[in-house]
Amino acid sequence: MKVLLISLVYVILLSFGYGALSAAPWVPTRKKERDRLIAELPLVEGKVMVELGCGDANVLFAAADRMPGLRAIGYDVAILPIVAAWLRKLFGGRKYRNISIRIRDLFSQDLSQADIIFVFLLPKIYDRLGKKFGLELKDDCTVAVEAWNIPGIEPMRTVKEPGMLPLYFYEGRQFRTVPVSPTPKG
Ligand SMILES: C[S@@+](CC[C@H](N)C(=O)[O-])C[C@H]1O[C@@H](n2cnc3c(N)ncnc32)[C@H](O)[C@@H]1O
């Protein structure tokens, strides 16, 4: 029993460590940023919102509170916050029936069906993420980014208020950069 418990703690800690090294440690979005984000997003029944690195999915639950018909999908690798999200969904009743929280690596998920993407991740992964967005996102997919803007792409909209982390809004089409081929010689 003791060995089982120690192994479980070990696996939980490892999952936190993997997440922290991969894209960002678990730091939940605060209520003020969350409320503002939800107010700004085009939440529409039947549309698909994907949160990459969802933690305890507090943002997705807030989105479902506002629009229960939204299809909300969250991916994370940290076991503890994911289990908290599963329990919240389990006891949350019908309004959370369209939320799906999965233990998955965000970099290996197909994003082609997303209408809204939300990320609160470290800028070190923006380059890799931006390339993935460019290949997979629909033109009109709304991409909301908390805290740090994506260098080299002008946001469609920015929300900045005192005491609040900034929110940046982009569109899928903005990530489709055409590679500049070298000028032919001769
Ligand atoms: C800064 S937290 C944001 C949590 C949540 N999005 C929020 O705003 O409350 C970043 C989350 O990304 C997760 N994460 C890091 N690398 C990941 C990866 N490769 N795949 C999936 N999730 C990852 C972490 O476990 C952590 O929960």
The ligand as a Gaussian input file, in Angstrom:
#p B3LYP/6-31G(d) Opt

LIG

0 1
 C        0.318000      28.423000     -16.938000
 S       -0.633000      26.912000     -16.774000
 C       -2.195000      27.433000     -17.434000
 C       -3.343000      26.584000     -16.919000
 C       -4.693000      26.970000     -17.510000
 N       -4.616000      27.118000     -18.956000
 C       -5.198000      28.256000     -16.931000
 O       -5.091000      29.270000     -17.640000
 O       -5.687000      28.266000     -15.797000
 C        0.077000      25.908000     -18.088000
 C       -0.464000      24.488000     -18.158000
 O        0.083000      23.861000     -19.310000
 C        0.314000      22.494000     -19.011000
 N        1.280000      21.939000     -19.966000
 C        2.607000      22.197000     -20.048000
 N        3.154000      21.490000     -21.056000
 C        2.155000      20.782000     -21.633000
 C        2.096000      19.873000     -22.732000
 N        3.172000      19.563000     -23.438000
 N        0.905000      19.336000     -23.058000
 C       -0.212000      19.644000     -22.353000
 N       -0.221000      20.505000     -21.300000
 C        0.952000      21.070000     -20.945000
 C        0.811000      22.533000     -17.581000
 O        0.673000      21.265000     -16.961000
 C       -0.086000      23.609000     -16.967000
 O       -1.231000      23.062000     -16.394000

